[in-house]
Amino acid sequence: MEVSIRRDGDLTILSLAGKILGGHESDELRRELDRILERGDRRLLVDLRDVPWMNSAGLGILLSAYSRMKETGGTIRFSGAGDRVRGILKTTKLLTVLEVHDDEESGIQSFRS
């Protein structure tokens, strides 16, 4: 799994590439999410465009970040979920809880409006 971070004003954009399976291959993702929260960033967009699949452990990593961000008054949104990932979110009813945008640009725009 590859993780990259960039800033757009006060918005942090976390782009992920590869499967999110929750094992040691997701350690970098966990570390980056911890850094984002510890740094005090309160607006986060997670781009899932290059994530072909995630299992329940991977989903747990993202939900934990969502909960932690919400507890501190922040907002986390998602973008670019492909059909398989969107199917997982739909099956688990998380599409009714998480804000998921079709692409990164619409996700960025959602923070500006």
C-alpha positions as CSV (number, residue, x, y, z in Angstrom):
1,M,0.0,0.0,0.0
2,E,1.2,3.5,-0.9
3,V,0.3,6.6,1.1
4,S,0.8,10.2,0.0
5,I,-0.2,13.4,1.7
6,R,-0.6,16.9,0.3
7,R,-2.2,20.1,1.5
8,D,-4.7,22.4,-0.2
9,G,-5.0,25.4,2.2
10,D,-6.2,24.0,5.5
11,L,-7.4,20.7,3.8
12,T,-5.2,17.6,4.1
13,I,-5.6,15.2,1.2
14,L,-4.5,11.6,1.9
15,S,-4.2,9.5,-1.3
16,L,-4.1,5.8,-0.9
17,A,-3.0,3.2,-3.5
18,G,-3.3,-0.6,-3.1
19,K,-5.4,-2.9,-1.0
20,I,-6.2,-1.9,2.6
21,L,-6.1,-5.1,4.5
22,G,-5.2,-4.0,8.0
23,G,-2.1,-6.1,8.5
24,H,1.5,-4.9,8.6
25,E,1.1,-3.5,5.1
26,S,-1.2,-0.9,6.5
27,D,1.3,0.3,9.2
28,E,2.2,3.4,7.2
29,L,-1.4,4.3,6.8
30,R,-2.0,4.0,10.6
31,R,1.1,6.2,11.2
32,E,0.1,8.9,8.8
33,L,-3.4,9.0,10.2
34,D,-2.0,9.3,13.7
35,R,0.3,12.2,12.5
36,I,-2.5,14.0,10.9
37,L,-4.6,13.8,14.1
38,E,-1.7,14.7,16.4
39,R,-0.8,17.7,14.2
40,G,-4.3,19.0,14.8
41,D,-5.5,18.8,11.2
42,R,-9.3,19.0,11.3
43,R,-10.2,18.7,7.6
44,L,-9.2,15.5,5.9
45,L,-10.1,14.1,2.5
46,V,-9.2,10.4,1.9
47,D,-8.8,9.6,-1.8
48,L,-9.6,6.0,-2.5
49,R,-9.4,6.1,-6.3
50,D,-6.5,3.7,-6.4
51,V,-7.8,1.3,-3.7
52,P,-9.2,-1.8,-5.5
53,W,-10.2,-3.6,-2.3
54,M,-10.4,-3.4,1.4
55,N,-11.3,-6.0,4.0
56,S,-13.0,-5.5,7.4
57,A,-9.6,-4.7,9.1
58,G,-8.9,-2.1,6.5
59,L,-12.3,-0.6,6.9
60,G,-11.7,-0.6,10.7
61,I,-8.6,1.6,10.2
62,L,-10.6,4.2,8.3
63,L,-13.6,4.1,10.7
64,S,-11.2,4.6,13.6
65,A,-9.8,7.7,11.9
66,Y,-13.3,8.9,11.2
67,S,-14.3,8.5,14.9
68,R,-11.2,10.1,16.2
69,M,-11.5,13.0,13.8
70,K,-15.1,13.5,14.7
71,E,-14.3,13.4,18.5
72,T,-11.9,16.3,18.0
73,G,-14.4,18.4,16.0
74,G,-12.8,17.6,12.7
75,T,-14.3,16.3,9.4
76,I,-13.1,13.4,7.3
77,R,-14.6,12.7,3.9
78,F,-13.8,10.2,1.2
79,S,-13.5,10.3,-2.5
80,G,-13.0,8.1,-5.6
81,A,-14.3,4.8,-4.1
82,G,-14.5,2.3,-7.0
83,D,-17.3,-0.1,-7.5
84,R,-15.9,-2.8,-5.2
85,V,-15.0,-0.5,-2.3
86,R,-18.3,1.4,-2.8
87,G,-20.1,-2.0,-2.6
88,I,-18.4,-2.8,0.7
89,L,-19.5,0.6,2.1
90,K,-23.0,0.0,0.8
91,T,-23.2,-3.6,2.2
92,T,-22.1,-2.3,5.6
93,K,-24.5,0.6,5.5
94,L,-21.6,3.0,5.9
95,L,-22.6,5.0,2.8
96,T,-25.4,6.4,5.1
97,V,-22.8,7.5,7.6
98,L,-19.7,8.5,5.7
99,E,-19.6,11.3,3.1
100,V,-18.2,9.7,-0.1
101,H,-17.7,11.8,-3.2
102,D,-17.3,10.5,-6.7
103,D,-13.9,12.1,-7.3
104,E,-11.3,14.1,-5.5
105,E,-12.3,17.4,-7.0
106,S,-15.9,17.1,-5.8
107,G,-14.5,16.0,-2.4
108,I,-12.3,19.1,-2.2
109,Q,-15.3,21.3,-3.3
110,S,-17.4,19.9,-0.5
111,F,-15.0,21.5,2.0
112,R,-15.2,24.8,0.3
113,S,-19.0,25.1,0.3
